Amino acid sequence: MTTPVLPAPMLLALSQRGLAEAAATPVPGQRYALAHLAALRAAAAVLSCRAKPTAARRGRPRSAWVLLAAVAPELGEWAGFFAAGAQKRAAAEAGIAGVVTPREADDLLRDAQSFLAVVEITLGLEQANPTLQRSG
């Protein structure tokens, strides 16, 4: 049984909501994890538009970040950046105290906001979410 793929605008809206939730969360580990997951949803929006279904492959599953770099090479640096933070997100989600500093959480939140903006432009949906705040 296959999992249905959500349409890109819905995934982008979920990403935006996740960023808003992250911004309102005072606990650095939770803020970091929520921001990282919001970025993952933005990546999923790109994958939903560009990835082509293939027959099931044997072997180790590839992460969304690896797939993103393959189907959207222009987002490869972003994919590498967020892939590098996946273990820290997992540790933060596990509730390990002190794994994320407030500065790291704030920086990742800003990076995830920037990534969402880039994804919206990449997909031609930059007007899909007019509430997205961009620093200027």
C-alpha positions in Angstrom: 0.0 0.0 0.0 1.4 3.4 -0.9 1.1 6.6 1.1 -0.8 9.3 -0.7 1.3 12.4 -1.6 0.0 15.7 -0.4 -0.1 18.5 -2.9 2.7 21.0 -2.7 0.6 24.0 -1.6 -0.7 21.9 1.3 2.8 20.9 2.3 4.0 24.5 2.1 1.1 25.5 4.3 2.1 22.8 6.8 5.6 24.0 6.7 4.6 27.6 7.4 2.4 26.5 10.3 5.4 24.5 11.7 7.6 27.6 11.5 5.0 29.7 13.3 4.8 27.0 16.0 8.6 26.8 16.2 8.8 30.6 16.6 6.3 30.5 19.5 8.1 27.7 21.3 10.4 28.8 24.1 12.3 25.5 24.6 15.3 25.5 22.2 15.3 21.8 21.5 11.6 21.9 20.6 12.1 25.0 18.5 15.0 23.4 16.6 13.0 20.2 16.0 9.9 22.0 14.8 11.9 24.2 12.5 13.8 21.2 11.0 10.5 19.4 10.5 9.0 22.5 8.8 12.0 22.5 6.4 11.4 18.8 5.8 7.8 19.5 4.8 9.1 22.2 2.4 11.4 19.6 0.9 8.5 17.2 0.6 6.7 19.8 -1.5 9.5 19.9 -4.0 9.6 16.1 -4.0 5.9 15.9 -4.6 6.3 18.0 -7.7 9.5 16.7 -9.1 10.2 13.1 -7.9 9.1 10.4 -10.3 7.7 7.2 -8.7 10.0 4.2 -9.2 9.6 0.5 -8.6 10.4 -0.4 -5.0 14.1 -0.8 -4.6 15.9 -3.1 -2.2 18.4 -1.7 0.2 18.5 1.1 2.5 15.9 3.9 2.1 17.3 7.2 1.1 16.5 10.3 3.1 14.3 13.1 1.8 17.4 15.3 1.8 19.3 12.9 -0.5 16.3 12.7 -2.8 15.9 16.5 -2.8 19.5 16.9 -3.9 18.9 14.4 -6.7 15.6 15.9 -8.1 16.4 19.6 -7.4 20.2 20.0 -7.7 19.8 23.8 -7.2 18.7 23.0 -3.7 21.6 20.6 -3.0 23.4 22.9 -0.6 20.2 23.3 1.4 19.7 19.6 1.4 23.2 19.0 2.7 22.7 21.7 5.4 19.5 20.2 6.7 20.7 16.6 6.4 23.6 17.6 8.7 21.2 18.7 11.3 19.0 15.6 11.2 20.8 13.8 14.1 20.6 16.9 16.3 16.9 17.1 15.5 16.4 13.5 16.5 18.3 14.1 19.8 16.2 17.2 20.5 13.0 15.3 19.8 14.2 12.6 22.2 14.3 15.3 24.9 18.1 15.2 25.4 18.8 18.4 27.5 21.3 20.8 26.2 21.7 19.3 22.8 20.6 22.5 21.2 21.5 26.1 22.4 19.0 28.9 22.0 21.2 30.5 19.4 21.3 27.2 17.3 17.5 27.0 17.5 17.0 30.6 16.5 19.5 30.2 13.6 17.8 27.1 12.3 14.4 28.7 12.5 15.7 31.6 10.3 17.4 29.2 8.0 14.2 27.1 7.7 12.2 30.3 6.9 14.7 31.2 4.2 14.5 27.7 2.8 10.7 27.8 2.6 10.9 31.1 0.7 13.4 29.6 -1.8 11.2 26.5 -2.2 8.1 28.7 -2.9 10.1 30.6 -5.6 11.5 27.4 -7.0 8.0 25.9 -7.4 6.6 29.1 -8.7 4.3 29.4 -5.6 5.8 32.4 -3.9 2.3 34.0 -3.8 0.8 30.9 -2.2 1.5 32.1 1.3 1.4 35.9 1.6 1.9 35.8 5.3 5.4 34.5 5.0 7.6 37.2 6.5 10.9 37.8 4.8 13.7 39.8 6.3 14.9 42.5 4.1 
